[in-house]
Amino acid sequence: MAVTTMTGEMKPMTQETVVTHARDSAFDQGLRAFFAYRDLGIRAASGGRVGAHVIRAVPGTHANPQWHTHALDFQMVYVLRGWVEFEYADVGRVRLEAGSSVYQPPGIRHRELAHSDDIEMLEITSPAVYETTLV
């Protein structure tokens, strides 16, 4: 079952410096209902070639562990605060804490198992727009 998580097309990259501040930014609903996403402006600046956002927990919600894959070329997560547990088809269960990072290879089957209420992560993907498939 394929689920399109974001839509868009690649456009020319901006030739201007892009700066965002937490004080001016909002967190929006994204791929998962238990996380809120803050766009860092990289998608627009790169013409869709790269996406970057900060992800944090929606208070009172918890993970819904579903195996899935992403059709993308690059994905990494860096934990800024709290902890998160993922399970990967190749290495099994992994707990990431503040300062931990993970590179998720293209197409790797994985799922998020649990997270702390204060989890905050930086995620970078290429491209910014990709498809997610539940498996």
N, C-alpha and C positions, 0 to 999 in steps of 0.2 A: 504494500500500500504506500503510495507516494504522497507526501504532504508538502506542498510548496510553502516554505516558511516566510519568504520575502519575495517581492517582485521588483524588477527594475532592469534597466539596461545600462551598459557602460557608456560614459560620456567623456569628453575631454577632461584631463586633469586641470585643476585650477593652478594658476601661477601666482597665487597669493598665499601668504601665511595664514593659517587658521588657528585661532586660539579659542578655547572654551574654558569656562570657569564653573565649578560646582555650584557656586552661589546663584548663578544665572540659569541653571539647567534643571530640567524636569526628568523624572524617570517615568517611562511609559511601559505599557504591557507589551511583551515581546513574544518570543517563541513559546515560553512556558508560563503558565498562570501563577506559579509559585515564585517567579523571579520578575523583577522590574529592571528595565534597561535604560541606560543613559547614553545616547548617541554622542560620540566625541567629534563629529563633523568630518571624519576621515572618509566615509563613504562618498559624500558629496565632493570633497576635495580631490579624491582619487578617481573620480568618474565611475565609481562602483568597483574598482579593482581591489580595494582593501576596505574592510570594515573594522571598526574599533569601538567598543562600548564597555561601560562599567555595568556590571550585573550585581544586584543585591536582592536579598530575600524579601518577599512580601510578608509582613508580619502575620503570624498565625497560620501560615500555609506550609506545606511540606512537600517533599519530592513525590513524584508519581513515577517510580522506576519502570521505564519502557525502553527496551532495546531499540536502537535506531542507528542510522548512518547519515552522514552528510555528504553531498556531492560538492566538494570544494577542493582546492589545491593546498590550502594551508589553514591550520587552526591551532591556536595556543591559548592557554588560560594561565593567568598569574593571580594568585590569591593575595589580596591586599589586607583582608581582615577576616577572622573567623576560620572555619574549616568546611570542607566539602568532601564527600566520598563518591568516587566514580567506580564503575566496573568496566573493564575493557576485555574484549574477546582474547587479546593476546597475553596480557599480564595479570588479569584478574582484578581484585579489589585494591584500590589505592585511596589513601587519605591524604588530602592536601591541606596544609595549614598556611597561615600568613607567611609569605616569602617563598612558598612552593610554586612550581610551575609545571605544566604538562604540555607537550606537543602531541596532538592527536593526529595520527597519520590519515591521509585522505581515505575515506570509506571505512574506517575502523568501526566495528560494531561496539557500541558502548551505551551506558545508561548512568544517570545520576541517582545514587541511592539515598543520600541524606545530606543535610547541611545544617550549620548552626544558624540561629536566628539573626546573627550579626554578619553573616557571610557577605563579602564584597570582593568581586573579581574583575580583572581586566581581561577581556577576550579580544583577540585579533584574528580575523579571517580573511582569506582571499579565495574567491572574490567576496564582496560584501553581501551579495545576493546569491543564495544557494538553495538547493532542495534538500529536504529531510525525508527519509524513508523509514517508516516503522517496520521492524523486522521481528 
